Amino acid sequence: MIKKLVLVFIALFAINSYAQDGGTTSPYSYFGIGSLKFKGTVENKSMGGLSIYSDSIHVNLRNPASYATENLKYYREETRPVKFAVGGSHSQVKFKSDAGSDKSSSSTFDYISMSIPIGRFGVGFGLLPYTSVGYKLQTRNDDGELQNKFAGEGGLNKVYLSVGYLVAKGLSVGVDARYDFGTIQNSIVEYVYDTSGDLTRYQSRQNDRSDLSGVSFNFGMTYKTMILNDNFEWVSSATYNPGNSLTSKNERYFSTITISSSTGAESIVETIDGEQSLVDAGQLETSVNVPSEFSIGTGIGQPRHWFVGVETRFLQTGSFENELYRGTEVEYEDAFGLSVGGFYIPKYNAFSGYWNRVVYRAGFRTESSGLVINGESINEFGISFGAGLPLGTMFSNANLGFEFGKRGTTNQGLIQENFFNFSLSLSLNDRWFQKRKYD
């Protein structure tokens, strides 16, 4: 049954992912290399983005040290289970500005990951999105006529390999090696009017495409110990991503188009290669500086019963630079994020009463994106909750997550996004390596 659920899950979200423009509809994905995606699991999202807690039955995508945990006492400490995780989400957004409001939605495949125990080591690998681009914007001139139309899609993904090592009881360290890759496509249509104020027969459109790639690393540490007469467990965690540089290979095309006055559909009349314009500007191949990130957090709880923690993240986004896409109205500043959350399990080993074994999660987050437009910092806030539903034996579970939040502002002619996110994941466990009981 579990295998069938996995296949159905992957198929549904794969179809939805390819049907969407980058998995986002945020106008703020126009800037930089798109909107940053949350690089954690549904379990993390449901606790306000808190990712400092790790155990032997859930994958933690944010901290590579989590792949090396202690063996389960439930199995006489013989081995840890192999962990498999897959997740996706659906988002509904209401846009609000001084000019009016609108609605949109998108679905996306968020991650697929596996963790394999090897003695004191733990190895993990998987795929997850890093940024997403998906926007449609318009500007008007002083007469209220349509002046420019902007559209974009795509984003970056990460393929990673992680290694964690259990240094001593409660102390683990680890490192992620990641290959970042993806494509971002942007187009601009400039509308031209005749002396009567009517659209001319032909308009022009510029299409830009960037194929990006690069290598990055992420280092992590986690420490657990029992305190206060061994009644409570104290957890601390830290990660550091030193930042990296992406290589962007760029293409540009100019098209002459006609636009239907009734439907707005565009028809291409002629297209020419704009490579020479990139050569003249020295932008045929450019570099994108991805900022460094540091996170640290701590929390307290009782194992397999409850936990509450706090985590802060610092991103050096003030150093971000993309040579190909620059705008006088946008700046970047260092970003900061704060997450507070936790979980509660009534009785994890209850033989009766299914809801006693459910993991109940909740949290909130607040963060600055590092993006400054027209002097306004683009900030974000979210409140989340969720549940981990047990599936059979081996501690496998389905995880549901819900989040309500707000991004941006209506000041300075900008757009405020009020969003609702629904997330779903499967966290599956199995034992591959077992000691022989009989010779």
C-alpha positions in Angstrom: 0.0 0.0 0.0 2.8 2.5 0.9 4.6 1.8 -2.4 1.4 2.6 -4.3 0.9 5.8 -2.3 4.4 6.9 -3.1 3.9 6.3 -6.9 0.6 8.2 -6.9 2.1 11.1 -4.9 5.1 11.5 -7.2 2.9 11.3 -10.4 0.4 13.9 -9.2 2.9 16.5 -8.1 5.2 15.9 -11.1 2.2 16.6 -13.4 1.3 19.8 -11.4 4.9 20.9 -11.4 5.3 20.8 -15.2 1.9 22.5 -15.6 3.0 25.6 -13.6 5.3 28.4 -14.4 8.1 27.8 -12.0 5.9 26.8 -9.1 5.2 30.4 -8.0 3.0 33.4 -9.1 4.7 36.0 -7.0 5.6 39.3 -8.9 8.6 39.5 -6.6 10.1 36.5 -8.5 10.9 39.0 -11.2 14.0 40.2 -9.3 17.3 38.4 -9.0 17.2 34.7 -9.7 13.6 34.3 -8.4 11.9 33.8 -5.1 13.8 31.6 -2.7 12.1 28.3 -1.9 12.0 26.9 1.6 14.7 24.2 1.7 13.1 22.0 4.4 10.5 19.3 4.8 6.7 19.6 5.5 7.5 18.8 9.1 9.8 21.9 9.3 7.2 24.1 7.5 4.5 23.1 10.0 6.7 24.4 12.9 7.2 27.8 11.4 10.3 26.7 9.4 12.0 25.3 12.5 14.7 22.8 11.4 16.9 22.3 14.5 15.2 19.1 15.6 16.3 15.8 14.1 15.6 12.1 14.9 16.1 8.6 13.5 12.9 8.4 11.4 12.6 11.8 9.6 14.8 13.4 7.0 16.1 16.9 7.8 17.1 18.6 4.5 18.5 21.8 6.1 21.2 20.2 8.3 23.5 17.5 7.0 24.6 16.5 10.5 21.1 15.0 11.0 21.9 12.1 8.8 24.1 10.6 11.5 21.9 9.9 14.5 22.0 7.2 17.2 20.5 3.8 16.7 16.9 3.1 17.8 16.5 1.4 21.2 13.3 0.0 19.8 15.5 -2.3 17.7 18.0 -3.2 20.4 20.2 -0.4 18.9 21.1 -2.7 16.1 20.6 -0.2 13.2 18.8 2.9 12.1 16.1 2.7 9.4 16.6 3.8 5.8 14.6 7.0 5.4 12.7 8.1 2.3 10.9 11.4 2.0 8.9 13.1 -0.8 6.8 16.3 -0.6 4.8 18.8 -2.5 2.6 21.8 -1.9 -0.2 24.0 -3.2 -0.4 27.7 -2.8 -3.3 30.2 -3.1 -2.5 33.9 -3.2 -4.5 37.0 -3.2 -2.7 40.1 -4.6 -3.6 43.5 -3.3 -2.4 46.9 -4.5 -3.7 50.5 -4.7 -5.0 49.7 -8.2 -7.1 46.7 -7.2 -6.7 43.0 -6.3 -6.4 39.6 -8.0 -6.0 35.9 -7.2 -3.8 33.1 -8.3 -2.7 29.6 -7.4 0.1 27.1 -8.1 1.2 23.6 -7.2 4.8 22.4 -7.1 6.8 19.3 -6.3 9.1 20.3 -3.4 11.6 17.5 -2.7 12.6 13.9 -2.9 15.2 12.5 -0.5 16.7 9.4 0.9 19.0 8.7 3.9 21.0 5.5 4.4 22.8 4.6 7.7 26.4 3.3 7.5 27.7 2.6 11.0 28.5 6.0 12.6 28.0 7.6 9.3 24.8 8.6 7.5 24.6 9.3 3.8 21.8 11.3 2.1 20.9 12.4 -1.4 18.0 14.0 -3.2 16.6 16.8 -5.3 14.8 20.0 -4.3 14.0 23.4 -5.8 16.2 26.4 -4.8 14.4 29.4 -6.5 11.3 29.8 -8.6 10.3 32.3 -11.2 6.7 32.8 -12.4 5.2 36.3 -13.0 3.2 38.4 -15.3 3.4 42.2 -14.9 2.2 45.2 -16.8 3.1 48.9 -16.7 1.1 51.9 -18.0 2.1 55.3 -19.2 0.8 58.7 -18.0 -2.2 58.4 -20.2 -3.2 55.0 -18.7 -2.2 53.1 -21.8 -0.4 49.8 -21.6 3.3 50.5 -22.0 5.2 47.3 -21.2 4.3 43.7 -20.4 6.8 41.4 -18.5 6.6 37.6 -18.1 9.0 35.1 -16.7 9.2 31.4 -15.7 11.7 28.8 -14.6 14.0 28.6 -11.5 17.0 26.8 -10.0 17.1 23.3 -8.5 19.6 21.5 -6.3 20.9 17.9 -6.5 22.8 17.1 -3.3 24.9 14.5 -1.6 25.2 14.7 2.2 27.5 12.9 4.6 27.0 13.0 8.4 29.2 11.6 11.2 28.3 10.8 14.8 31.4 12.2 16.6 30.2 11.2 20.1 27.0 10.5 21.9 24.7 13.4 21.0 27.2 15.2 18.7 27.0 15.0 14.9 28.6 17.0 12.1 28.0 16.9 8.4 28.4 18.5 5.0 26.3 18.8 1.8 27.8 19.0 -1.6 25.3 20.5 -4.0 25.0 21.0 -7.8 22.8 23.9 -8.6 21.2 24.1 -12.1 18.2 25.6 -13.9 16.9 27.9 -16.5 15.2 31.3 -16.2 13.3 32.8 -19.1 12.1 36.4 -19.3 10.3 38.4 -21.9 9.4 42.1 -22.4 6.9 43.5 -24.8 7.0 47.2 -25.6 3.7 48.7 -26.9 3.9 51.5 -29.5 0.9 53.7 -30.4 0.2 55.9 -33.4 -0.8 59.6 -33.3 -4.4 58.6 -32.8 -3.6 56.6 -29.7 -4.2 53.2 -31.4 -1.7 50.3 -31.2 0.5 50.2 -34.3 0.3 47.0 -36.4 3.7 45.7 -35.2 5.2 45.5 -31.7 8.6 44.3 -30.5 9.4 41.6 -27.9 12.7 40.8 -26.2 13.2 37.2 -25.0 16.1 36.5 -22.6 17.2 33.0 -21.4 19.8 32.2 -18.8 21.1 28.7 -18.1 22.7 28.7 -14.7 24.9 26.1 -13.0 27.3 25.9 -10.1 28.5 24.0 -7.0 27.9 24.9 -3.4 28.4 23.4 0.1 26.6 23.5 3.4 28.1 22.5 6.7 26.1 21.5 9.8 26.4 20.5 13.4 23.8 19.3 15.9 24.1 18.5 19.6 21.7 16.7 22.0 22.0 16.0 25.7 19.7 15.2 28.6 19.5 17.8 31.4 17.6 18.4 34.7 18.0 14.9 36.1 17.6 13.4 32.6 14.0 14.6 32.4 14.5 17.0 29.5 16.4 16.9 26.2 18.3 20.1 25.1 19.0 20.4 21.4 21.2 22.9 19.6 22.0 23.2 15.9 24.0 25.3 13.5 24.6 25.4 9.7 26.8 27.5 7.4 26.6 27.9 3.7 29.6 30.0 2.5 27.9 31.2 -0.6 28.9 30.5 -4.2 29.1 31.8 -7.7 26.8 30.5 -10.5 27.8 30.6 -14.2 25.0 32.0 -16.4 25.1 31.3 -20.1 22.8 33.8 -21.7 20.7 34.0 -24.9 18.7 36.8 -26.4 16.2 37.1 -29.2 14.2 40.0 -30.7 10.8 39.3 -32.3 8.4 41.4 -34.3 4.9 40.5 -33.2 1.3 41.3 -33.8 -1.2 41.4 -31.0 -4.9 40.6 -31.3 -7.1 43.5 -30.2 -9.8 41.1 -29.0 -7.9 38.3 -27.3 -4.4 39.9 -26.7 -2.8 36.8 -28.3 0.7 37.4 -29.7 1.8 36.1 -33.1 5.4 36.2 -34.2 6.2 37.8 -37.6 9.9 37.6 -37.5 12.7 36.7 -35.0 16.4 37.7 -35.1 19.2 36.5 -32.9 20.3 39.1 -30.4 23.6 37.4 -29.4 25.7 40.4 -30.7 24.0 42.7 -28.2 25.1 40.4 -25.4 28.6 40.2 -26.8 28.9 44.0 -27.1 27.7 44.4 -23.4 30.0 41.6 -22.2 27.1 39.6 -21.0 27.2 36.4 -23.1 28.4 34.6 -20.1 28.1 36.2 -16.6 28.4 35.3 -13.0 25.7 35.4 -10.3 26.9 35.8 -6.7 24.7 33.7 -4.3 24.9 35.0 -0.7 26.2 33.1 2.3 23.8 31.9 4.9 24.2 31.1 8.6 21.6 29.6 11.0 21.7 28.8 14.7 19.0 27.5 17.0 18.2 25.8 20.3 15.3 24.1 22.0 14.1 21.9 24.8 11.7 19.0 25.2 11.0 15.5 26.2 12.0 12.8 23.7 9.0 11.4 21.7 6.6 13.6 23.6 7.1 17.4 23.0 9.6 19.9 21.8 9.8 23.7 21.5 12.6 25.7 19.9 13.8 28.9 18.3 16.0 29.4 15.2 17.5 32.4 13.5 18.9 32.7 10.0 21.3 35.4 8.5 21.7 35.8 4.8 24.4 38.1 3.3 22.0 39.1 0.5 23.5 42.7 0.5 26.3 41.2 -1.7 23.9 39.6 -4.3 24.7 40.6 -7.8 23.4 39.5 -11.2 25.2 41.3 -14.1 22.5 40.5 -16.6 19.4 41.8 -14.7 19.9 45.2 -13.0 17.3 47.8 -12.1 17.6 51.3 -10.6 14.5 50.7 -8.5 15.8 47.6 -6.7 18.5 47.2 -4.1 19.6 44.4 -1.8 20.2 44.3 1.9 21.2 41.6 4.3 18.3 39.4 5.3 17.2 37.9 8.6 14.7 35.2 9.6 13.3 34.0 12.9 11.3 30.8 13.5 9.6 29.6 16.7 7.8 26.3 16.8 7.5 22.8 18.1 5.5 19.5 18.3 3.5 17.5 20.7 2.8 13.7 20.7 0.2 12.5 23.3 1.6 9.0 23.5 3.9 7.8 20.7 3.7 4.0 21.7 0.0 3.8 22.5 -1.5 0.5 21.5 -5.0 1.9 21.2 -6.3 5.4 20.2 -4.8 6.3 16.8 -4.8 10.1 17.6 -2.6 9.5 20.6 0.2 8.6 18.2 -0.3 11.6 15.9 2.4 14.3 15.9 0.8 17.8 16.3 3.0 20.7 15.1 2.7 24.5 15.1 4.9 27.6 14.8 5.4 31.0 13.3 8.1 32.8 11.3 9.0 36.3 10.3 11.7 37.2 7.8 13.1 39.9 5.6 13.8 38.8 2.0 16.7 41.2 1.5 14.9 42.7 -1.5 14.3 46.5 -1.3 12.1 48.1 -4.0 11.5 51.8 -4.2 13.0 52.1 -0.7 10.6 49.5 0.8 11.9 46.3 2.3 10.0 43.2 1.2 9.2 41.3 4.4 7.2 38.1 5.1 5.3 36.6 8.0 3.6 33.2 8.4 1.7 31.2 11.0 1.7 27.4 10.4 0.4 24.2 11.9 0.2 20.5 10.8 0.1 16.9 11.8 2.1 13.7 11.3 -0.3 10.7 10.7 1.2 7.3 11.4 1.1 4.8 8.5 1.4 1.2 9.6 4.6 0.1 11.3 8.2 1.2 11.2 7.3 4.8 12.2 6.3 5.8 8.6 3.9 8.7 8.4 2.1 11.1 6.1 2.6 14.8 7.0 0.0 17.6 6.5 1.0 21.2 6.8 -1.0 24.5 6.6 0.3 28.1 6.5 -1.3 31.5 6.4 0.9 34.5 5.7 1.7 37.8 4.1 4.5 39.0 1.9 5.2 42.6 0.7 3.4 45.8 1.1 1.1 48.2 -0.8 3.3 51.2 -0.1 5.1 53.0 -3.0 2.8 51.3 -5.5 3.9 47.8 -4.6 1.9 44.6 -4.2 1.0 42.7 -1.0 0.5 39.0 -1.2 -1.8 37.2 1.3 -1.2 33.5 0.9 -2.4 30.1 2.1 -0.1 27.1 1.6 -1.1 23.5 1.9 1.7 20.9 2.0 1.8 17.1 1.9 4.6 14.7 2.3 5.3 11.0 3.0 8.1 10.1 5.4 8.8 6.3 5.0 11.2 4.1 6.9 12.5 0.6 6.3 15.3 -1.6 7.6 17.9 -2.7 5.1 20.7 -3.7 7.4 20.0 -6.2 10.1 22.2 -8.4 12.2 21.7 -12.1 11.7 20.1 -13.8 14.8 21.0 -17.3 13.8 24.0 -18.8 12.1 
